[in-house]
C-alpha cells in the first residue's frame, strides 16, 4: 500500500522517524553521562535533545496519522496495529515532554529522578512503538510499493501511473 505523504518518491514518515528516535535515545544517553560525571553540560544537552525530539516527533506523527487515515483499510489487522503504533508513540512523546517539564524548573536543567525514569520509560515504550511500526511495514506491507522487487526501477524514475 503506497503512502500518500511522499517526497522524492518515498514515504515521508519512515524518513522522519529517525530524527525523534535518535534525539530522544541520545537524550537518555546524556542523562546516563550526567549521572556518571555530574557535569551540568550533559544535563543541559539532554534537556535540549528532548525538546527537539518531541517537536520533531509531533511532525513525524502527523505524517503517520495522515497515512493511517488515508491509506490503511478499515477493518484490517493493519488498521488496529497502526492505531496501537500511533497511540504508543503518542505516549512516548507525552512521557518525554513530562521529563522535559520536570527539568524546566531545575538549575542547569538537572534531571530529577522522576525525569530520568520518565526518559527510560519513554525509551522502552519507543522500542515497542518501533516494533509495531516494523510489523506494519515488514509483515503487513503498509507503505510498501505494490511493484517492489529486487530489480525495481529507482523511485525517482518517471512513474507509469
N, C-alpha and C positions, 0 to 999 in steps of 0.2 A: 504494500500500500504506500503510495507515494505521498510524502509530506507536502503540505500546501505552503508552509512557511519555508521558503528556499532562497538561497543566494549562491550564485556561480554554479548552479547545477546540483547543489547538495542541500539536505535538510539543515536548517539553522540550529535547531535545538541540540543535536549531538555536538555541533561545533562549539556552541556556547557553554555547555555544561562543564567543560574542563576548567573554565575560569573560576566560578564559585567553588567547585570541588577542590581545586588546587589552593585557592586562597584560604578557605576555611580549614583544610587539613594542615596547611602550613602554620596557621594561627595556633592550632593545638600544639604543634611542634615548638613554636616560640614560647608558649606557656611552659612547656617542659624545660626549655632552656632557662627561662626566668626562675623556675623552681630550683634548678640546679645551681644557678650562678647568682641569683638575686640582683641581676642587672636590670635597671629600670628600662633601658632601651629595648630589651626583649619584651617586656610587658606592653610598652608603647607600640611596638611593631605588631604584636598580636592583636591589640585592640583595633588598629587601623586595617589590618588584614581582614578582621571580622566585618568591619564596616563595609569594606569594598566587596567582600564575598556575599554579604547579604544583599547589597544593592544589585550586584550582577546576577545574583540568584533570582531576584524578582523579575529582571528582564528575561532571563533564561526560562523561568517558569511560565511566563506569558506565552512564549513560543510553544512550549509543551502543551499548555492548556488549549491553545488555538488548534493544534494538531488533534488533540483528543476530541474536541468538539466537532471539527470539520472532517476528520479522516476515519477515525476508529468507529467501525459499525456498532450500532446499538445492539444490545442483547448478546454480545460475544464475550468470551473469556478475556480477550484483549481489552475490551472496554472496562471490565472490572479490575483487571491488573493495572491498567492505565490510571484509573481513578485512585487506586491504592498507592501507586507510584507517586502521583501528584500530591496526595494528602500527606504521605510520609515525608516527602521533600518540603512541603509547606511547613510541616512540623519542625524539620531540621532548621529552616530559616528562622522560625519563631524562637527556637531554643538558642540559636546563636545570637539573635537580636537581644534576647534576655541576657545572655552572657555579656554582650556589649554594654547594655544599660547598667548592669551591675558594676562594671568597671568605670563608668562615666563619672561617678562622684568620688572615686578614689584618687589619691595623689599619684601622679606619674602613671595613671591608668593601671595601677597594680591590681591584678585579679584577686578577688576573694575566692575562698574555696567553692562557694556556690557557682561563681562564674566559671571556674575551672571545670567543675563537674558538669555544668551545662554544656561546655565545649566538648567534653568527652562523650556526653550523651548524644550531642548533635553529630559527632563524628561516627559513632556506632550506628545511629539511625540513618545517616547518609550512606553507609555501607548497604543497609537493607534497601534503601531507595534506589541505589545504583544497581543492585542485583535485580530489582523489579524492572528497571529500565532495560537491562540486558535481556531479561525474559521477553519484554515487548519486542525488541529488535531481533534477537537471535532465535527465539523459539516461536514467536507469533508473527514475525515478518512485518511488523509495523515500521514504516519509514524505510522499507527496502524496495528498491525498484523492481517492478514485475519482470523486466528483462535482464535482471542481474545474472551474470555468469562470469567465469574466469577470463573470458576474452571479450567482454562487453566493451563497446567504444567509450571514449572519455565522456565524462558528464558535461564537458564544455563543447562537445561536438554538436553540430546542428541537430535539433530534435526532429524526429519523424512524426511527431504528433500533429 
